[in-house]
Amino acid sequence: MLARGDAVWMGNLKDTLNTKRRRNSLPLSHIVLQLPPELLQKIFLFLVDLYVARESLHSSGRPDWIAITYVCRYWRSAALGQPELWSSITPGFSFSWSQAMVERSAPLPMRINMHIRPFFHGGLESLAASELLAASRIRSLRLSGHPADVLEVLNRLCSPSPLVSLSLWVTRMGEPVDLPEAMCDRDTPHLRCLTFETPACIRAPVWLLAGVTHFTTSASISLHELLLPLQAMPQLQTLRVVQLLNERDDQDAPEQVPLPRVVLPRLSLLSFCDNTPRRLVIISSRIDAPPTIRRHFFWRVFLVPRWEGWGDMFTAMQAIIPTDSAPGIDDGGLRFAQVTGGHEQGSFEVWSRAGPENARANAGPFPCEDALFLFRAEWQRLRVFMPDGEGTIDELLPFFHLANLCAHLRTARIVDLAIVPETSTAIEHGTGMQDAPDVVERWQALLAALPSVKTLRLHRGGHACLSVLRALSSSAALLPHLQRVFVVQSTVRHANASDACPGGIGIYGVDANLNSAMASRKPVQANVGVVLVGCEVDEETLEELRKRARIHIGDASMYTQL
């Protein structure tokens, strides 16, 4: 028999289960009818944004999220009553569904992204697309396909054109593609963003460029072919070059026609992704822009043979790194650095102060997008075998040459260094990310090239953070001016260096490494401040750390203080 207390407990349990059963037996329509339509519509918009961000082909010819309109009449009514749901057309929509989207989104502006192929199964033929795109509500348009089909659509755009953004991708490489001179009857009063995503050379009529403020090109063209159309863009604010430029005719040699000078009085950002830093220097020297222009360079590379040959090109970049803003003001040069990932895959970026309009530059770390100068190098190790006598793959990875790179970029004034793990779980915790025999030595060399660092930020643990701590503990001369260490979103506990923290997000054995690193400091740095931001830490570990450093439990606001 059950005891009296057990009987009461069982009775309460039965009542609870019966209540849940009754609740679960309610019709679905009753539950959804309790949600106000405004809330449903916000949920629907969030769902649609997820699908639009994927930009996948729709094999069914209809939106992937259309199932929400089949749940019940109430949901369908809420969806049809929200024009914004239907305002984006992405690749693969059938012509009938695209027409339905146009009708249901009225009167809102539309975003259209289409693959134009004359015989594409389930897609839009170029003529049908031309008829559809005659709508006067299109604000953002992206077209991809064969040049003839893309040009056919552009020839049929309405006039005056409501377009604010136009992006083109053509399949053919070879002869340049000339956009129609009479496109939109030469009337595009609102066009501000123009993007050429294809490696093919696309040439736009001069009148189309007059009001453009944001221009992005991936064309494989020479410097002449890049600079000439810029002369027709006096309103340009952002210029992004995101593809390799053609090697031909890209040097200002005496036997060639000199590169033109371009006056861009509103230009605020020059973003350059290429394999040759020299070209960024050349383009910068040919553009007359405000002194507060931001110059950002992105260098993506797998392996770098003959690394010494890059030295002069990196040294040339010093000419476009901002100097001190005024006599006696120590804010010039490179001030911030960040290493993401590890030696097999990752990135290294250094940047300067922000422009004078950005007050955050004086209050703490600011997004690198605001920097007057930014250099970012990305690398990824390839699984290949080196011939005998040719060395190792590691010797060709940018990571193993970061100290050499710093010498060419003059990083002696950097005051803030962040170490961030690779965001990819497979990479961050894979067996390939274990320290190579000389990884710690490479970290020591990199830290030695950053002697002015005052603030060190260790994010979410990982092998790179451990390598930095081991490098610090092995040499008291590294980072002699270090004042503060931030440990962010990590598990800080007593552990051996080889132990792994649960969940794989903590710093493995961070307390032992921090103790070792702090103990190795010179007496003048004995009170280095350690700020734990969003960390898990026990009292015993705190007491141990407090014997060697000033420990603070911080938050996001404290993290932004130097």
N, C-alpha and C positions, 0 to 999 in steps of 0.2 A: 504494500500500500504506500501511497505517496504521503509524505509528511504534510502538515497543514501549510507550511510555507511553500513547499513544492507545488501543492495544489493551486494556491493563489497565483504562483508564477505561471503555471500552465494555463490557467484561465485567462490571465492577461495576454499571454502569447496568442491564444486562440482568438481573442477579441481583436488583437492587432492584425493577425492574418486575415480575419474576415473583413476588416475595414479595408485593407489593401486589395483584397479580392474584389470588393464592391467598387473600389475606385478604378481598378484595372478593367472592370467590365463596362465602364462608361463608353458609349459610342465615340469613335474618333472624331466625328463631326462636332460633338459637344465640346471636346477638348480644344480643338482648333478654333471654334467659334469664340472661345474665351480670350483669344489673342486679338488685340485691336488691329485693324488693317494697317495702320501706320507702322506698327512693330513688324508685322509680316513683311511689309514692303522693304524695310531696312534689312531684314534677314535675306530677302531675295536679292537685293542689290549686292550684298556681301558675297553671296554665292556666285552671282554673275561675274563679279570682278575676279574671282578665283579662276573661273573658266577663261575669261578674256586674257588674263595674264599668261595662261598656258599657250595660247596662240596655236592650238593644235588643229589639224584638218578634221572637219566633221564628216565622217564617212556617210552618215545618214542624211546629210544636206540640211540639217536643222540644228538649233542650239542644243548643246549637251545638257543644259539646265532646264529644258522645256518640260521635264517631268513634273516640275512643281505645279504646272497648270492642270495636271491630270489627277491630283490628289482628291480634290473636292471642288464643288462650285464656289465655295467661299474663297479658297486659295486662288482659283482661276480669276475670280472677280477682282481680288486684290492685285494680282499680277497685271491684268489688263488695264487696271486703273492707275498703273505706274508707268508713264511713258519712258522714263529713264531706263527701265529694264530692257527696252527694245531699241535703244539708241546706238548700239555698237554691233556692227556686222564684221565677222571675222572669217578667215579663209575657209572655203568648203561649203558655205551656205548655198542652197539651191536658189534658182532665180525666184521661185514662188515664195520661198521663205524670206528672201531678202526684200521682196516687195511688201510682205506682211510686216517686216520689221520697220520699213519706212512708214507705212500707214499707222502702225501702233505707237510709234515714237513721236508723232506729231503733237505739238509744234516744236519740240526740242531740237537743238542742233545734233548732228550725227557724227559718229566716228566710224569710218569704213576702212577695212583692211581686206584686200582681195587679191587672189591669184587669178590673173587673166590668161586663160589658155583656150584656144579655139575649140579643142576637142577633149577638154578635160571632163572625165566622167563625173557627173554629179555636181560640177561647178558651173560657173557662169561663162557663157561664150562672150567674146569681146563685144559683139553688137548688143547683146542683152545687157551687158555691164554698162555700155555707153548710155542706153536708155535709162537705166536705173540711176546712174550718176548725174543725170540731168537735174536731179532734185536740187532745190535751192537751199537746203538746210545742212549741207555737208560742210563741216568745219575742219575735220581732220581726215585726210585721205592717204592711204598707203596702197600702191599698186606694184605688183610683181608679175613678171611674165616676159614673153618675147617682145622685143622692141616694137614691132609693127602693131601688136595688139595693144600695148600700153599707149602708143602714140594715137591709135584709133580712139581710145577712151578719152585721152586728153583733148583731142580735137572736138569732142562732143560736150565738153563741160559747159555749163550755162554761163551766161554773161549778164551782169557782172558776177564774178565768182565770189562765193561766200567763204572760200577756203582760208583758213588760218595756218594750217600745217599741211605740207605735201612731202611725201616720202616715196622714192622710186627705187625699184630693183629690177634690172633687166638681165636676161639670161645670156645674152651674146657677148662674147669678148672679141674685140677686133676693131672695126671702124667705130668712130665716135657716134653717139646717138644725139641728134639735135632735136630739142623740144620744139614744138610748133611755134612759129613766130606769131601766128594769129590766134594762139590759144586763148580761150575765154574772151575773144575780141580785144585782147590786150588790156583787160580790165580785171585786176585782182587787187582791190584796194586793201584787203585785210591780210594778205599773205605775209607771215612773219617768220615761219620756220620752214626751211628747205633742207631736205636730206637726200643724198645720193648714196644708197647702201651698196651698190654694185661696184666691183672692180673696174667695170667698163667706164669709159669716159663719157659723161653726159654733159652736154653743153646747153645752157639755158639762154634764152634771149635776154638782152641787157635790160629791157623794160621790166622783166619779171623779178630782177634782183634789187630793184631800187628800194623797196621797203623791207627787205629781209633783215631780221635782227639776229637770227640763229641759223648758222649754216654748218652742216656736217657732210663730209665727203669721205667715201672709202675708195675713190677712184685711183687706179694705178696710173698716175700722171706725173709729169715733170713739175719742177718748181715754177717754171714759166706758166704752165697750164693751170697751176693753182693760183698764182698771184694775179694773173690778168683778170679773171672774173671778179676778184675781190675789189678791183677798182670801181666796179659798178654797184658796190654795197656800202654806201656811206653811212647807213644806219646800223651796220653790223655791230652786235654786242658780244656774241659768242661764236668762235670758230673752232670746230673740232675736226681734226684730220685723224681718221681711225683706220688707215690702211697704209700699206707700204707704198711709198712713192716710186715712180719709175726712175731707174738709175740714169736714164738718158737725159741729157740737157739739164742737169740739176746743179751745175757748178757755174759760178760766175767767172768763167775763164776769158781771157782777152780775145780769143778767137771766136767767141760766141756772142750773141746779143746779150747785153747786160740785163740782169734781172730787174724788172720794174720796181719802183717804189710805190707803196700803197698807203694812202692816208685814211685811217679809220679812227675818227675822233671819239667814237663811242665804244670802242672795243674794250671789254673788261676781262675776257678769258680767251686764251689761246691754248687749246688742249691738243696734244700731239702724241699719237701712238705709232711708233716706227722702230726700226732696228738700228737706226743711225742717229745718235744725238746731235751730230753736226748739222743736220737739216733743220732742227728746231732753232739752232743758233742763227742759221742763214735766214730763215723766214723771219725771225724776230728782228734781224738787222734791216730787213726790207720793208717793215711795217712801221709807220709812224702812228703810235697809239699813246694814250694817256700814261703817265708814269706809274699809275696804280694798276696797270694791266696784270692779270694773273697768268703765269706761264706754267703749264703743267705738262710733264713728259712721262709717258708710260712705255716701259721697255719690257717686252715679253720674250722670253728666250728659254730654250731647253738646254742646250749645251753651248759653251763659248770656247772654241779652240783659239789658240794664239791670243790669250787674254791681254798680253802686253800691248797689242796693237790698238786696243781701245782706250788706252790711257790719254792720248792727246785729245780724243774726241770728248771724253768726260771732262778733261781740264778746260776745254773750250766753253763748257757750260757755265763756268764761273762768271763769265761776262754778263750773264742774264740773271744771276742771283742778286737780289736787292741788297744794297749796302745800308749803313745806318741811316735812319730817317732824318737825322739832324746831327750837327757836330756835338760830340759829347754824349750822345744817346746810344747806348750799347744794345741795339736791337736788330742789327743787320746780320747777314749771313744766314746759314741754316741753324734753326733753333730747336727743332723737334725731329724725333726719329721713331720708327716703329718697325718691329720685325714680326711677321705673322707666319705661323707654321714652323717648319723645321728645315733641316738641310736637304731633304728629299723633295719637298714641295712647299713653297711659301713665297713671301714677298718681303722686300725691304723698301721703305720709303722714308725720305727726309724732306722737310719743308721749312719754309721761312715764316716770318711773322705774317699776320693778316694785313689787309689794307687799313688805312687810317680810319675808315668809317666803321670798322669792326672793333668795338670796345673789348670784346672777349679776349683779344690778343694780349691784353695787359692783366687779365684776371685769372688766367689759367689756360690749360690746353683748349684749343679750338679745333673744329673740324678742318682737316687738311684741305677741303674744298675751298676754304677761305684764304689759303696761303697765296702770297704773291709769287712764290716759286715752289713747285712740288716735283720731286723725282721719285718714281716708283719702278722698281725692278721686280719681275716675277719669274720664277723658275719652277721646273718640274723635272725630276729625274726620269730618264728613259731606261727601260730594261734592255740594254744592249750590252754586248761584250766588246771589250777593247782588244785590238790586235796586240800580240806580244810586243813589248817594248814601247807601247803607246801610252802607258800610264793607266789611270783608273778614271771611271766616269766622274767620281767625286771631284777630281782635279779640274773638270770642265764646268762644274756647277757654279753659278754666281755666288751661292752661299759661301763657298770656300774662298772667295775673293772679296768679301765685303770689306775687310780691313783695307785692302788695296784700293777699292772703289772709294772709300772714305778719304783716303789720302788725296785722290784726284779731285774730290768734291769739297775738300776743306770743311770737315765736320767738327773742328776743334771748339766751336761755339755752341754746340747742341747742349741744351740744359735739361731736356725731358726725353726719356727713353721708355717706350712701352714694348712689352713682350707679350704677344697674343697668340694662342694656339690656333691651328688650322680648324676652321669650322666644320669641315667634313669629318664625321665620326670615323669613317673607314680609314681615313688618312691619319687622323690624330691618334688612334689607338691601334693601328695596324702594327704588325711585327716589323715592318720595314722602317718605322720611325724611331727605332732604338738608336741610341747614340753610336755613331761610328767611332773608331778609336781616337780620332783627333778632333772630334766635334767640340769638346770642351776647350781644347787649345785654340780652335777657331773663334769660339766665343771670347776667349781671353784676348785674342788679337783685336776683335771688333770693339770690345770694351776699352782697350788701350787706345783705340782711335777716337774715342768719345770722352776725352778727359774732363770736359766741363759739365758732365751730367750731374744735376742736383736732385732730380726726381726720377725714380725708377718705378715702373708700373708692371706688375706681374698679374696677368689675367687668366683666371680659370685653370691654372696649373698646366700640366703637360711637360713633355720632355725638354722643350726649349727653356722653360722657366727653371727646371732643375739644372740644366747645363749652365745657365747664367749664375745661379746660386753656387754651384760647384766652382765655377771660374772665380767668383768673388772670394770664396773661402780659401782658394789656393794661392791668392796673391793679394796682400793688403794694399798694394800700390794701385790697384784698379779703382776707377771712379773716386779719386781722392777728394772730390768736392761733394760727394753724396750726402744729402741732407734728409731725404725722405723716401721711404719705400712703401708703395701701395700694393697690398695683396688683395685681389679682387675676386669675389665669388669662388672661393676655394675652401677646401677642408683643411684646417690647421690642427694637427694632433700629434701626439707622440707616436713615431713610427720609424722603422728602419728605412733607409733611402730606397731599398728595393721593394718595399711594400706598396701596394696599390690601394688607393682610397675607393670606397664603394661608389658605384655609379660612374666612375671614370671622369669626374669633373673636377676633382680636387688636385692640389699639388701633392705629389707622392712624397711622403716624408718631409713635408715643407718645414715643420718645426725644427727638425734636426738640421736641415740645410740652412735655415735662417739663423739658428744658433751658431752654426759654424761660420757663416758669412759675417755675422755681427761680431763674433769673437775675434775675427781676423783683422778688424779695422784698427787703424792707428788710434791712440788715445784721444786725439782731437775729434775723431769721428765716433767716439764710443757712444754718444747719445743720438745716433741716427734715429729719426722717428719712423716707426713702422705703423702704418694705418691699415687696419683690417676692414675692408668694405664688403658687406654681404657675405661674410665668411662664417663657417661653423668652427668654433674653437671652444675648448674646455678650460676650466680654471687652472688646472695643473700646467697646461701648456702656456697659458698666459703668464703664470708666475715665472716659468723658466725663461720666457722671452723677455720679461721685464728686467731680468738680471743683466741683460746685454743691450737693451735698446729702450727708447721711449715708445710705449705701445698705446695706440689709440683705437677705439672702435668707431669707425667713421661711417658716413653715409654718402650719397651721391654728391651733395653740396660740398662736403669736405674733399672729395676726390678732385674737384675742379680747382682747388687752391694749390698754389705752389709754395 
